[in-house]
């Protein structure tokens, strides 16, 4: 396998003002690429060096798992956002799903933010597909739904490095901006259809 961090799907300033270029620079260049560098060093000359990333996540623990999962989680997170995104999804399958499983966009948005705020310490808040419906879950640290076979549809990173330079300790403000200005609903639909 060739383990490389994919390029961001947009320029580093494209998510401003919701996420500054400064935050994206640190988050992508230092954190995301740092996890990849540690993963590559940890699996060099091991059987994992020839496995897909998702297989490594499902079959390892400790440092290898943490770095592999963080590589996946971050790559997925970047795709969940787009410039001028956010707000309610357009009419179609994703909006229908949210209405069926959460009531409406406003209820979904409220529950998503609450789920992210309840995550003590570092982790992620996820919209996932499980048991025939969409659900919200949060995971601690590097944990990821794919470890247990749950299909992720979208995520927001609630580690402090994802928002602290822009929002300080106001995680709720970051999650509000994520919902209102950043969500890439076409990516969510692709995950749902996959």
C-alpha positions, 0 to 999 in steps of 0.5 A: 500500500502507498500511504499518503495523506490526500490533498485537501479538497479545497484551498486552505482559505476556502472555509473562512470565516467558519474555519480560518486558513491558520487552523486548517494549516495546523490541523492538516499539515501538523496533525493529519500529516503527523498521524500519517508519518507515525503510522508509516513508521509503526507499520514499516516492515510489518504485515500491516504495510501491505493492508488497506487502511480500513483493515489496519483500523479493524485489526489493530490496537494501540499506537497503530490503531490510533494513528490509522484511525486518525488518518481515516477520521481526518480524511473523512472530516475534510470531505464532510465540509465544503465552501458555502456549505451547511444549512438544511440539505436540499430536497431529496433522499438525505433531507427525507432521511433526516425528517424521518429519523430526527423530525426536521433539520432544526431538530437534527441540528440541535441534536448534532450540536448536543451530541458534540457538546456531550463528548467529554475531552477529545473525539468526534460526533458522527451521523451514521447509518446503523440498523436501517436508519440514521443516528448520531453517535460520538466517539472518544479520541481516535475511535471510529465507527468503521472499527465496528462496521457502522457506516459513517455518513459525516463527522465533525472533529471535536478535538480542540485542535479542530477549533481552538485557534478560531473559537477558543473554548467555544465548541458549541460555536464551532459546531453551529458554524459547522452545521450552518456554513460547512456541511457538504451534503453531496458527500453525505448522499454519496456515503448513504448510496455507497 
